[in-house]
Amino acid sequence: MFGIGLPEMLIIGLVALVVLGPDRLPEAARNLGKTIADIRRATEPARSAWTDMTTEINTAITATGNPWTVHPILEKMTLEERENYMKGGEMPERVAQELEQMEREAPSSPQLDTLEVADLDYPMPHAEVPFLPSTSFSAEPEPISYPAPEKIS
């Protein structure tokens, strides 16, 4: 335990016996055992979460290969083009053309085709038009009155 062998444990036990005395030594050992058990119980959720996470990552690696590969869009770029693009620069023209070609060849989704910008009722960070919330409510909101706080005397 903790890299401590039998001789070290005997020395620690003798020092504890001398310091605490034979009357308080069993109580101290019992409290130490309870503390160690409490620490183990407290760390068990983190330990099981860590095990679950590593199992999930290993499963993903086994099923799909390396999950840390470069994104397919960036894979088509040189290192200089990647750095420029990730800093907010323009996408290289040849990559943009390949993406357009892939979009034209990809089957369209009926759900995405029917979605309109008006369906989204929250401000978009890149919107050129200011945010105008939907006006589907015709009645004025009901006033809310709160009771006065009680005085403590």
Helices and strands as residue ranges (DSSP letters): H 6-64, H 72-75, H 79-86, H 93-105, H 110-114, G 117-119
